[in-house]
Amino acid sequence: MPDQSIRHKSHRPPMPGAAECPAPVSPRKLLLAAGAGHFVEWFDLGIYGTLSTIIASKFFADGDPASALLSTFAIFAAGFAVRPLGALFFGPLADRIGRKRVLAIIVLVTSLSTFAMGILPTHAAVGAAAPLMLVIARLVQGFAAGGETSSAVTLLFEYAPANRRAYFTSYSAAIGFVAFVVGSGLALVLTAGLGEDAMSAWGWRLPFLLALPLGIAGLLLRLRMQDTPDFLAMQEAGEISESPTRETFRTARVAMLVLSGIMVIKGVGHWMLQSFMVSYLQTTMNFSKVQSFLAATICLSVVAVAVPLFGLLSDRVGRKPLLVGGTAGTLIVAWPALQLMSFDNMPLAVLGMVLLGLPLAAYDGAINATMAELFPPRIRSGAIAIPYNVSVTLFGGTSPYVATWLIGATGYDFSPAYYLMFAAAVTLITVLRWVKETTGPRAEAAVAA
């Protein structure tokens, strides 16, 4: 990691009487402060998907396990359904009151709602009230998540040196994968240590309960941060938008539509890899819980390491080559990757998951900087949040449900691969037709006419 301090680089000469530039911030402290809360956010969201098969047995009546799993994924999708509302609230709010304050609010709300899931009574105790309470907790969690990625990416982008923007912003995605690694790794350790019976009886609650102390730590780290140089410069110059939402829809409609298309593969690819594949290995490919958690932990560890490396590459060769390569790679490997998981061979199953993960890592190396470069600082957080969350809601939150439904409806174990290929094709066409290079000597306007 570069060891130089990051200083305020205003887009204009200092105004007479302006406040002094913020003190230098070391990259290590920046990534720790921004990443700690992001880790909490995605650990909280991911643990639900990782433990989906256990949640299905706890919150729904005994009967058809496939129907219970579909219901669990439906509740998972419900949390995404409110994310656009959270985006409309938190995204523009970060453009008005600052990235730091909004990120602090978000991590607190998320950790409390996740902790609540860990103390909910089960269906055996309270009947139909159990899934209802689970839905409420997921809705609160999803509302908060609507502003997390846009605010975190904006903060990292606005602090990053101009020649390291993809690298710095890629840590947002990498930390998300690390959070999933910790979640699946914790599930693996608890299942192996407690045994499957104890894990199913009460051990599943422990990761959810861990959300509260993690959230408090993330909150403290975020409150100690200073807001971004771009936001402080706008604040000092009196250039904060009075109505970021109205300005966003008036000036950035085309760019937001393009971003929605770019996000399709992120929604489907990420949530299939992070949430669906664990249950897929167990229920469709007949691996044990321990084997499934282990495969997910290995795969997501590889992806977490690869994302910043692809970020460095994007800063050298541009955004578009990584976006094209990542989506085209997903289109090519989706079906062979699922085929590898069907051979009742653990190393081949891990290889299949890694094959799915690496093209997504390449895409993630460039996407966050691309998002931020589409919009000016006045509306950046809100303009990212709205299309990002609409697309991820439509295609991401529903992807575990759709993938599970496809298998049941078609009787074809590899049918989820075609949904993944569809998502990759949509994003690839969007990138090739409408996205221009945004960095380096070939940089143009971000969105083609």
C-alpha positions as CSV (number, residue, x, y, z in Angstrom):
1,M,0.0,0.0,0.0
2,P,1.4,3.5,-0.8
3,D,2.7,5.1,2.4
4,Q,2.4,8.8,1.3
5,S,-0.1,10.9,3.1
6,I,-3.2,12.1,1.3
7,R,-3.7,15.8,1.3
8,H,-6.6,18.1,0.3
9,K,-6.5,18.7,-3.4
10,S,-9.2,21.3,-4.2
11,H,-10.4,21.8,-7.7
12,R,-9.9,25.6,-7.4
13,P,-7.5,28.0,-5.9
14,P,-8.0,28.6,-2.1
15,M,-10.5,31.4,-1.5
16,P,-9.4,34.4,0.6
17,G,-10.2,33.7,4.2
18,A,-10.8,30.0,3.5
19,A,-10.1,27.5,6.3
20,E,-6.8,25.6,6.2
21,C,-6.6,22.4,4.3
22,P,-7.3,19.3,6.4
23,A,-4.3,17.6,7.9
24,P,-2.7,14.8,5.9
25,V,-4.4,11.4,6.2
26,S,-2.4,8.2,5.9
27,P,-3.8,5.7,3.5
28,R,-3.7,3.1,6.3
29,K,-5.9,5.2,8.6
30,L,-8.3,6.1,5.8
31,L,-8.8,2.5,4.7
32,L,-9.2,1.4,8.3
33,A,-11.8,4.0,9.2
34,A,-13.8,3.7,5.9
35,G,-13.3,-0.1,5.8
36,A,-14.3,-0.9,9.4
37,G,-17.8,0.2,9.0
38,H,-18.1,-1.3,5.5
39,F,-16.9,-4.6,6.9
40,V,-19.6,-4.5,9.6
41,E,-22.2,-3.7,6.9
42,W,-21.4,-6.6,4.7
43,F,-20.7,-9.1,7.5
44,D,-24.2,-8.3,8.7
45,L,-25.8,-8.7,5.3
46,G,-23.8,-11.8,4.3
47,I,-24.3,-13.9,7.4
48,Y,-28.0,-14.1,6.6
49,G,-27.3,-15.7,3.2
50,T,-24.5,-17.9,4.6
51,L,-26.8,-19.4,7.2
52,S,-29.9,-19.5,5.0
53,T,-30.5,-23.2,5.2
54,I,-30.5,-23.0,9.1
55,I,-32.7,-19.9,9.1
56,A,-35.2,-21.7,6.8
57,S,-35.5,-24.5,9.4
58,K,-35.9,-22.1,12.3
59,F,-38.4,-19.5,11.0
60,F,-40.7,-21.6,9.0
61,A,-43.0,-24.6,9.8
62,D,-41.6,-28.1,9.3
63,G,-42.6,-29.5,6.0
64,D,-41.0,-28.9,2.6
65,P,-37.4,-27.8,3.0
66,A,-37.3,-26.4,-0.6
67,S,-40.3,-24.2,0.1
68,A,-38.8,-23.0,3.4
69,L,-35.5,-22.1,1.6
70,L,-37.5,-20.2,-1.0
71,S,-39.3,-18.3,1.7
72,T,-36.0,-17.5,3.4
73,F,-34.6,-16.1,0.1
74,A,-37.8,-14.2,-0.4
75,I,-37.2,-12.4,2.9
76,F,-33.6,-11.9,1.9
77,A,-35.0,-10.2,-1.3
78,A,-37.4,-8.1,0.8
79,G,-34.5,-6.4,2.5
80,F,-33.3,-5.4,-1.0
81,A,-36.8,-4.1,-1.9
82,V,-36.4,-1.1,0.5
83,R,-32.8,-0.3,-0.6
84,P,-33.9,2.2,-3.2
85,L,-35.8,4.1,-0.5
86,G,-32.7,4.0,1.6
87,A,-30.7,5.3,-1.4
88,L,-33.1,8.2,-1.9
89,F,-32.7,9.1,1.8
90,F,-29.1,8.4,2.6
91,G,-27.4,9.1,-0.8
92,P,-28.5,12.8,-1.1
93,L,-28.2,13.2,2.6
94,A,-24.5,12.5,2.3
95,D,-24.3,15.2,-0.4
96,R,-25.9,17.7,2.1
97,I,-24.4,16.9,5.5
98,G,-21.3,14.9,4.6
99,R,-20.1,11.4,3.9
100,K,-18.8,10.8,7.4
101,R,-22.0,11.5,9.3
102,V,-24.2,9.4,7.0
103,L,-21.7,6.4,7.2
104,A,-21.8,6.6,11.0
105,I,-25.6,6.5,11.1
106,I,-25.7,3.6,8.6
107,V,-23.4,1.3,10.5
108,L,-25.3,1.9,13.8
109,V,-28.7,1.1,12.2
110,T,-27.3,-2.0,10.4
111,S,-25.6,-3.5,13.4
112,L,-28.7,-3.0,15.6
113,S,-31.0,-4.7,13.1
114,T,-28.7,-7.6,12.6
115,F,-28.3,-8.1,16.4
116,A,-32.1,-8.2,16.6
117,M,-32.1,-11.2,14.2
118,G,-29.9,-13.0,16.7
119,I,-32.4,-12.7,19.5
120,L,-35.6,-13.3,17.6
121,P,-37.8,-16.2,18.7
122,T,-38.2,-19.1,16.3
123,H,-41.3,-20.5,14.6
124,A,-41.4,-23.3,17.2
125,A,-41.8,-20.6,19.9
126,V,-44.2,-18.0,18.4
127,G,-45.4,-19.5,15.2
128,A,-46.1,-17.2,12.2
129,A,-44.9,-14.1,14.2
130,A,-41.3,-15.4,13.8
131,P,-41.0,-14.8,10.0
132,L,-42.9,-11.5,10.4
133,M,-40.3,-10.2,12.9
134,L,-37.5,-11.5,10.6
135,V,-39.0,-9.5,7.7
136,I,-39.1,-6.3,9.8
137,A,-35.4,-6.7,10.8
138,R,-34.4,-7.3,7.2
139,L,-36.4,-4.3,6.0
140,V,-34.5,-2.0,8.5
141,Q,-31.2,-3.6,7.5
142,G,-31.9,-3.1,3.8
143,F,-33.0,0.5,4.3
144,A,-29.7,1.3,5.9
145,A,-27.7,-0.6,3.2
146,G,-29.2,1.7,0.6
147,G,-26.7,4.4,1.4
148,E,-23.6,2.4,2.4
149,T,-21.8,1.6,-0.8
150,S,-22.3,5.0,-2.4
151,S,-21.1,6.9,0.6
152,A,-18.1,4.6,1.2
153,V,-17.0,4.7,-2.4
154,T,-17.5,8.5,-2.5
155,L,-15.4,8.9,0.6
156,L,-12.5,6.7,-0.7
157,F,-12.6,8.3,-4.1
158,E,-12.5,11.8,-2.9
159,Y,-9.5,11.1,-0.6
160,A,-7.6,9.0,-3.2
161,P,-4.6,10.3,-5.3
162,A,-5.7,10.9,-8.9
163,N,-3.6,8.0,-10.1
164,R,-4.8,5.5,-7.5
165,R,-8.5,6.0,-7.5
166,A,-9.4,2.5,-8.7
167,Y,-7.0,1.0,-6.2
168,F,-8.4,2.9,-3.2
169,T,-12.1,2.5,-4.2
170,S,-11.6,-1.2,-4.9
171,Y,-11.0,-1.7,-1.2
172,S,-14.7,-1.1,-0.7
173,A,-15.4,-4.3,-2.7
174,A,-12.5,-6.2,-1.3
175,I,-13.5,-5.4,2.3
176,G,-17.0,-6.6,1.4
177,F,-15.6,-9.9,0.3
178,V,-13.4,-10.1,3.5
179,A,-16.6,-9.7,5.5
180,F,-18.2,-12.6,3.7
181,V,-15.0,-14.6,4.3
182,V,-15.2,-13.9,8.0
183,G,-18.9,-14.8,8.0
184,S,-18.5,-18.1,6.1
185,G,-15.3,-18.9,8.1
186,L,-17.1,-18.2,11.3
187,A,-20.0,-20.5,10.2
188,L,-17.4,-23.1,9.3
189,V,-15.6,-22.9,12.7
190,L,-18.9,-22.9,14.7
191,T,-20.3,-25.8,12.7
192,A,-17.1,-27.9,13.0
193,G,-16.6,-26.9,16.7
194,L,-20.1,-27.2,18.0
195,G,-21.4,-29.9,15.7
196,E,-24.3,-29.5,13.2
197,D,-26.9,-30.2,15.9
198,A,-25.7,-27.5,18.3
199,M,-25.2,-25.1,15.4
200,S,-28.8,-25.7,14.3
201,A,-30.1,-25.4,17.8
202,W,-28.5,-22.2,19.0
203,G,-25.0,-21.7,17.5
204,W,-26.5,-19.9,14.4
205,R,-27.4,-17.0,16.7
206,L,-23.8,-16.2,17.6
207,P,-22.7,-14.4,14.3
208,F,-25.8,-12.2,14.5
209,L,-25.1,-11.3,18.1
210,L,-21.5,-10.4,17.1
211,A,-22.9,-7.6,15.0
212,L,-23.5,-5.3,18.0
213,P,-19.8,-5.0,19.2
214,L,-18.6,-4.8,15.6
215,G,-21.1,-2.0,14.9
216,I,-20.0,0.0,17.9
217,A,-16.3,-0.3,16.8
218,G,-17.2,0.7,13.3
219,L,-19.2,3.7,14.6
220,L,-16.3,5.0,16.7
221,L,-13.9,4.7,13.8
222,R,-16.2,6.6,11.5
223,L,-16.9,9.3,14.0
224,R,-13.2,10.0,14.4
225,M,-12.8,10.5,10.6
226,Q,-12.7,13.9,9.0
227,D,-14.9,14.4,6.0
228,T,-13.5,14.3,2.5
229,P,-11.5,17.2,1.0
230,D,-14.0,17.6,-1.9
231,F,-16.9,17.9,0.6
232,L,-15.1,20.3,2.9
233,A,-14.1,22.5,-0.1
234,M,-17.7,22.7,-1.3
235,Q,-18.8,23.5,2.2
236,E,-16.3,26.2,2.5
237,A,-17.2,27.7,-0.8
238,G,-20.9,27.5,-0.2
239,E,-21.4,25.1,-3.1
240,I,-23.4,22.4,-1.3
241,S,-26.4,21.5,-3.3
242,E,-29.7,22.6,-1.6
243,S,-31.6,19.8,-3.3
244,P,-29.2,17.0,-4.4
245,T,-32.1,14.7,-5.4
246,R,-33.7,17.3,-7.8
247,E,-30.3,18.3,-9.2
248,T,-29.4,14.7,-9.7
249,F,-32.5,13.8,-11.8
250,R,-32.2,17.1,-13.7
251,T,-28.6,16.8,-14.7
252,A,-27.5,13.1,-14.5
253,R,-30.4,11.0,-15.9
254,V,-28.5,9.4,-18.7
255,A,-25.5,8.6,-16.6
256,M,-27.8,7.0,-13.9
257,L,-29.5,4.8,-16.6
258,V,-26.0,3.7,-17.8
259,L,-24.9,2.9,-14.2
260,S,-28.1,0.8,-13.7
261,G,-27.0,-1.4,-16.7
262,I,-23.4,-1.6,-15.5
263,M,-24.7,-2.8,-12.1
264,V,-26.7,-5.9,-13.3
265,I,-23.7,-8.3,-13.2
266,K,-22.7,-7.0,-9.8
267,G,-26.1,-7.7,-8.3
268,V,-26.5,-11.2,-9.8
269,G,-22.9,-12.2,-9.7
270,H,-22.1,-11.0,-6.2
271,W,-25.2,-12.4,-4.5
272,M,-25.1,-15.7,-6.3
273,L,-21.5,-16.1,-5.2
274,Q,-21.8,-14.8,-1.7
275,S,-25.3,-16.1,-0.7
276,F,-26.7,-18.7,-3.1
277,M,-23.6,-20.9,-3.7
278,V,-23.4,-22.1,-0.1
279,S,-27.0,-23.4,-0.2
280,Y,-26.5,-24.7,-3.8
281,L,-23.6,-26.8,-2.8
282,Q,-25.6,-28.3,0.1
283,T,-29.1,-28.8,-1.4
284,T,-28.3,-29.4,-5.0
285,M,-24.8,-30.8,-5.1
286,N,-25.1,-32.7,-1.8
287,F,-22.0,-31.4,-0.1
288,S,-22.0,-31.1,3.7
289,K,-22.4,-27.8,5.5
290,V,-18.7,-27.9,6.5
291,Q,-17.6,-28.5,2.9
292,S,-19.9,-25.8,1.6
293,F,-18.7,-23.2,4.1
294,L,-15.0,-24.2,3.4
295,A,-15.5,-23.8,-0.3
296,A,-17.1,-20.4,0.1
297,T,-14.3,-19.3,2.5
298,I,-11.5,-20.3,0.1
299,C,-13.2,-18.7,-2.9
300,L,-14.1,-15.4,-1.2
301,S,-10.5,-15.2,0.2
302,V,-9.1,-15.5,-3.3
303,V,-11.4,-12.8,-4.6
304,A,-10.8,-10.4,-1.7
305,V,-7.0,-10.5,-2.4
306,A,-7.5,-10.2,-6.2
307,V,-9.8,-7.2,-6.2
308,P,-7.2,-4.6,-5.1
309,L,-4.7,-6.1,-7.6
310,F,-7.2,-5.6,-10.4
311,G,-7.7,-2.1,-9.0
312,L,-4.0,-1.3,-9.5
313,L,-4.2,-2.7,-13.0
314,S,-7.2,-0.5,-13.7
315,D,-5.2,2.6,-12.7
316,R,-2.6,1.6,-15.3
317,V,-4.7,0.4,-18.3
318,G,-8.1,2.1,-17.6
319,R,-11.5,1.2,-16.4
320,K,-13.1,-0.2,-19.6
321,P,-10.7,-3.1,-20.2
322,L,-11.4,-4.4,-16.7
323,L,-15.1,-4.0,-17.0
324,V,-15.2,-5.7,-20.4
325,G,-12.8,-8.5,-19.3
326,G,-14.8,-9.2,-16.1
327,T,-18.2,-9.4,-17.7
328,A,-17.0,-11.3,-20.7
329,G,-15.1,-13.7,-18.4
330,T,-18.3,-14.3,-16.4
331,L,-20.2,-15.1,-19.6
332,I,-17.6,-17.7,-20.6
333,V,-17.0,-19.5,-17.2
334,A,-20.5,-19.5,-15.7
335,W,-21.7,-22.9,-17.0
336,P,-18.3,-24.7,-16.7
337,A,-18.0,-23.5,-13.1
338,L,-21.3,-25.0,-12.1
339,Q,-20.4,-28.2,-14.0
340,L,-17.2,-28.5,-11.9
341,M,-19.3,-28.4,-8.8
342,S,-21.3,-31.5,-9.9
343,F,-18.5,-34.1,-9.7
344,D,-18.8,-34.8,-5.9
345,N,-15.2,-33.6,-5.6
346,M,-14.3,-30.9,-3.1
347,P,-11.2,-29.5,-4.9
348,L,-13.2,-29.3,-8.2
349,A,-16.1,-27.5,-6.3
350,V,-13.6,-25.0,-4.9
351,L,-12.1,-24.5,-8.4
352,G,-15.6,-23.9,-9.8
353,M,-16.3,-21.2,-7.2
354,V,-12.9,-19.5,-7.8
355,L,-13.6,-19.5,-11.6
356,L,-16.8,-17.7,-10.9
357,G,-15.1,-15.3,-8.5
358,L,-12.1,-14.1,-10.5
359,P,-13.9,-12.4,-13.4
360,L,-16.1,-10.6,-10.8
361,A,-12.9,-9.5,-9.0
362,A,-11.6,-8.0,-12.3
363,Y,-14.9,-6.1,-12.7
364,D,-14.8,-5.0,-9.1
365,G,-11.3,-3.6,-9.6
366,A,-12.6,-0.9,-11.9
367,I,-16.3,-0.5,-11.1
368,N,-16.2,1.7,-8.0
369,A,-13.9,4.3,-9.6
370,T,-16.1,4.2,-12.7
371,M,-19.2,5.0,-10.7
372,A,-17.6,7.9,-8.9
373,E,-16.1,9.3,-12.2
374,L,-19.6,9.5,-13.7
375,F,-20.8,12.3,-11.4
376,P,-19.5,15.6,-10.0
377,P,-19.0,16.0,-6.2
378,R,-22.1,18.0,-5.6
379,I,-24.4,15.0,-6.4
380,R,-21.9,12.1,-6.4
381,S,-23.2,10.1,-3.4
382,G,-26.9,10.3,-4.3
383,A,-26.3,9.9,-8.0
384,I,-24.4,6.6,-7.3
385,A,-26.8,5.4,-4.6
386,I,-30.1,5.6,-6.6
387,P,-29.3,3.6,-9.8
388,Y,-26.9,1.3,-7.9
389,N,-29.6,0.2,-5.4
390,V,-32.4,0.0,-8.0
391,S,-30.3,-2.4,-10.1
392,V,-29.0,-4.4,-7.2
393,T,-32.6,-4.7,-5.8
394,L,-34.1,-5.9,-9.1
395,F,-31.2,-8.3,-9.9
396,G,-29.2,-8.9,-6.8
397,G,-31.6,-9.3,-3.9
398,T,-33.7,-11.6,-6.0
399,S,-30.9,-13.7,-7.5
400,P,-30.8,-16.4,-4.8
401,Y,-34.5,-16.8,-5.1
402,V,-34.5,-16.8,-8.9
403,A,-31.6,-19.3,-9.0
404,T,-33.3,-21.7,-6.5
405,W,-36.7,-21.3,-8.4
406,L,-35.0,-22.1,-11.7
407,I,-33.7,-25.4,-10.5
408,G,-37.1,-26.4,-9.1
409,A,-39.0,-25.2,-12.2
410,T,-36.6,-26.7,-14.8
411,G,-35.2,-29.7,-12.9
412,Y,-31.9,-28.7,-14.4
413,D,-29.1,-28.3,-11.8
414,F,-27.1,-25.9,-14.0
415,S,-29.9,-23.5,-14.8
416,P,-28.6,-20.7,-12.5
417,A,-25.6,-20.5,-14.9
418,Y,-27.9,-19.1,-17.6
419,Y,-29.2,-16.4,-15.3
420,L,-25.7,-15.4,-14.5
421,M,-24.8,-15.4,-18.3
422,F,-27.8,-13.2,-19.0
423,A,-26.7,-10.6,-16.3
424,A,-23.2,-10.6,-17.8
425,A,-24.5,-10.0,-21.3
426,V,-26.6,-7.1,-20.2
427,T,-23.7,-5.4,-18.5
428,L,-21.3,-6.2,-21.3
429,I,-23.6,-4.6,-23.9
430,T,-24.0,-1.5,-21.7
431,V,-20.3,-1.1,-21.2
432,L,-19.4,-1.6,-24.9
433,R,-22.1,0.7,-26.2
434,W,-22.4,3.5,-23.6
435,V,-19.3,3.6,-21.4
436,K,-16.3,5.6,-22.4
437,E,-12.8,5.4,-20.8
438,T,-12.7,7.7,-17.7
439,T,-9.0,7.7,-16.9
440,G,-5.6,7.9,-18.6
441,P,-4.6,9.3,-22.0
442,R,-7.7,7.7,-23.6
443,A,-10.1,9.3,-21.2
444,E,-13.3,10.8,-22.7
445,A,-16.7,11.8,-21.5
446,A,-17.8,9.1,-19.1
447,V,-21.0,8.3,-21.0
448,A,-21.3,8.0,-24.7
449,A,-24.1,9.9,-26.4
